[in-house]
């Protein structure tokens, strides 16, 4: 949890995050959360009624602090989407909880902000077709499962195949990468498939999960992507979004490191790229 505070602190010190460009969401309403989650599951989580097995699968101990943060974070991604529609791009300094399923938490993910926000902006008539580009090292199985019957939302997950979750869901497009894959092969694969999906699906909005657990030294990663490779990936995705004039909302996704400040700086790369490319 410390990385979120440090990310904000680091970007503030660099004068990228300022009072004029920062927005704070409130807690999500129940009707919003029910766009992608089972009412019974929400009741169990909110009231600390989950079974021991459910808590173990969640990967986090229940607490009031966890509850408050969990109810705010999806609203952050939704607010980011609304801001991106106005400005072309907006960046959430959290989000990307893509393992959360319709009726259970998994892998530190409790509520699926990507599925919730994608459905919400379509239901509100803001956009017609949404593309979710998930570049976390782990497959976005919860997102794929929740949205499997949503023809107006395309789920694209590019992840390490031999990694969590063991049982993969079926995204609209899954690219399973080999363990140890390096920068250039990664970037070439991403560029090819992202351009192909955009040209065929023609989305009018993109959510980009910029997980940094692809990093070569991430303990949960298994890929061999350098710090420069992460920076190049983020610039590639945002450059393509700008090229096609598609509004994009970014979330930070996964990243793990005992050196929390180093981790925060990796998560900051997508925000720094956004500032540079879009001159925000």
N, C-alpha and C positions, 0 to 999 in steps of 0.2 A: 504493500500500500504506500510505502514511503516515496516510491518513484513519482507518484502523481504530484505531490507537493514539490518535489525537487524539480520536476519538469516545469511547473509554473514559475518557480523561483529562478531557474536558469534563463527562461525566455524573458522574464521580467528584467533581469539584470542586463540582458542584451538589447533591451528596449524594443523587443518584438511584441511582447504582451504589454499593453498599456491600458489605462482606465477607459480610453475612448474606443478600443476595439475588443473589449472583453465583456462577455455576457454570462450571467450566472442563472442556470435553470433552477426551478423549484422541483418538488416531488411530482412524479407522474401520477395521474389519476387512474383509478382502477379501470375505467372503461377504455383508456388508452392501452393499458397493459394487457387487457383481454383481447386486443387485436391479434395477439400472437401467442397468448398463454392461457392455459386451462384455469378457470376460476377456482377450482378446488386446490390446484397446486399453489396458486397465488395466496389463497387463504392459509394453507399450511406453512408456507414460507414466512409470510408477514406475521403470523401469530406464533412462530417457533414451535410448530407442531409436526415437523418433519421426522421421519423415522431415522434411526441411527444409520441405516443403509443409505438413505437419501443424503444425509449430512456428509457421510464419507464420500459419496459420489460428487457432491458439491465441491469438496476439497477445502472448505473454509468453515471455521466454527461460527455458529450463529451468534450475533450480538446486535444491540441496538445501533451501534455505529455502522455495522455491515448493512443492516436494514435501511438506514437513512441513505447511505451512499448508493445502495442498489436501486432505491426508488428515484434517485435523482439522475443517475447516469444515463438511462435511456432517454430521458427528457433532454439531456445535453446533446445527444446525437440528433434528436428530432429538431431541436433549436438550431443546431449546426446546419441541418438540411435547409431550413427556412432561410437562414442567413446566406447560404450558398446560392439559393435561388435569387436573392437580391444582389449579391456581389460577385457571383461567378465561382467563388470558392470560400469555404470556411473550414476551420480546423477545430476538432474537439480534442481537448487534452486528456481524454479518457476514451472509453468505448471500445468496441470490437469484441464483445462477449459472445462469440459465435458458436460456442459449444452448448449454450442454453437451449433446451428443447421445449416443445409445447408444454409438457407436464413434468419436467424434472431438470434440475441443475446438473452441470457436469464440468469438470476441468476448470474450476474457479469462475465459471460463468453461470449466472443465476437468471438473468433476464436478457433476452436477445434484442439488443438495441438496434441492430441492423434490420432484422425482420420487422420489428415494430415500426421503425421510422419509414421504411420503404412502403409498407402498407398504408401508413398514415398519410403520407404526402400524395399517394394515389387516391385514397378515399376522399381526401379533401379537395381533389380536383386540381392540385398544384402541378402535377405531371401525369403523363400517360404510361411511360415505360421506364423502369429503373433497372440499372445494371449494378450488381454488387461485385466488386473486384476485391477478392480476399487473398492477400499475399502473406498472411501469417504462415509460419512454417507448419502449422497443424491444419488439417482440413476443417472448413467451416461446416461441420456436420449438422449442428443444430439449425443453422440458417437454411441449409439445403433441405432438411427434413420439414421444417415449418412451411417453407415456401414451395414445396414440390408441385403443388397444383395451381400456383399463381402464374398464369401465362404472361402477365404484364411485368413480372420481375424475373430477371435472368441472374442466376447465381454462378459465378466463375471463381473457382478455388484452385490456386496453384500452391502446392504444399509438398513436403517430404512424404513420400508414399509409406516408408517404413517408420512411421511415427504415430503418436496418438492422434486420433482414436484408432484402435485396432480394427474395429468394424466401421468402415467408411459408409457415409450416406451417399446419395446420388445428387450431385449438383447438376445444373444444366451443362456445365463444362468443368470437369475435374482434370487437372494436370498433375499427376503424381511424379515427383522428382526423385532422382537417385540420391542416396546418401553420399555426402561429400561433393555435391555439385558446386562448381566454382562460378565466379562472377559472369564471365562473358556468355557461357552457355545458359545461365539463368536469365540474363537480360535479353538474349536473343529469343528465348522461348516465350518470355512474357510479352515482348513487343509483337511477335508474330500472332499470338493468340488474342491479345487484347485488341489489336487492329481488326482482326477477323471478326470478333464478336461485335465490335462497334459497327462495322460495316454491314453485318447481317441483321443484327437485332435492332439497331438504330435507337438506342436509349436517349431519353431527354433529361436524364439525371444519373449520376454515378455516386455510389458510396465506395470509398477506397479504404480498406483495412490495411494499414501500413505496419503490420507486425514486424518487430525487429528481432524476433527469435530465429530468423534465418542467419544471424551473425555467426561467424565461424567459431567463436568461443562461447556461444550461448549453451548452457548446460542441458537445455531441453531441445536443442535445434537439430543437429545432425547434418546440416548443410555447411558449406565452406565459403560463405559469402563475407567479403571484407567490409570494413566500414565504408570505404569508397563505393563498394558494390551496392550497399543499402542506399547511399546518397544518390547514386546513378539510377537505381530503381525508382525512387520517389520522384526524381526529376523526369524520368521517362513517362511515368503514369500521368503526372500533372501536365507535362508538355502535350501529351496526346489529348487529354481532356480539353486543354485550351485550343489546340489545333482544330478540334471538331466543335468547339464552342458549346461544350456540355458542362453545365454546373456540376461541381464535385464537392462532396463533404468527406473529410478525412477523419479517421479514428486511429488510435495508436496501436490497438491489438496487443499481442503478447511480446514479452521480452523479460529475460531473467538474468540476474547478475548480483553477486554479493556486493559489488561496487555500484551502489545505487545511483551515484552521480554520473558515472560513466553510462549507465543504462538510460538515465534521463536525457543525456546528450544524444544518444542514439534515437530516442523517441522524438527529440527536437528536430531531427533532420527533415522530416516531412513538412514541418511548419516553416523552417528556414527556406526550404525549396519553394513553398507556396508564396512566401514573401518575395522571393527573388523573381519568380516566374510571373506572378500576377501584380507585382509592385504594390502590394497592399500595405 
